[in-house]
Amino acid sequence: MTTTQAYGGPGRTGPAGGSAARPPTGAEPEGVAEVLARMRALGAGLPAEDGVAVFNGVYLAVTEAVARRIGDGTFQDPAATGELDIRFARRYFDAVDAAAAGLRPPACWRPLFQLRRHPGVRPLQFALAGINAHIGHDLALAVLDTCRALECEPAALERDFDRVGGVLTSLEERIRELLMPGPDVLDVADPLTHLIGSWSLDKARDGAWVAARALWSVRRLPDVTEELTERLDAGVGLVGRMLLTPLPS
């Protein structure tokens, strides 16, 4: 039984109801296609060396990989996974839009937007700082957004959440290889080697799931929810600031 069957009521298959048809194999769900189009437009409008452009390129590759798998049977509930993917991306777009409007994005995103053009920050640092903000903070809140939309508990999303994590892990090494500045980083004395070794995608993803469950459990206590969300945002922002420490060339 899928998430939408279990929690959506008779005949309901998603947040807006409708048929239970699965997207054709290899097809991108409409909302995910719109997310990809926005990412491509953002990438086209930014200089390649811009730190936000670096992260956007990484995020685009990950989203393309997830989109391919939504239609090929990888996920237990493709509709719920698509919903999570869309709501996850919206939080990144909100941060981009806030920065473009001269407003303050969430604390987790501020280091990347503030240092996006710093000559002492390397591309891999920009990528990891963006991934840290998006996984460490936005993912937990996107799980809550999705649960509210689908009227389900976080546990109903857990299996496919883990499968998305598998996609991320499979791409992580390729991303690091693409953004490594050269063989010199293999030197244990290189500062970048130490910096990238201090952050773990798996731990960030595990932390996001724990945060989502904690926030869901206190969702009827608005003051507690607000405080936990603010502390999560600030903590992830602090890690992002450290990841973007300018390094000697």
Beta strands, then each sheet from edge to edge (+ up, - down):
end
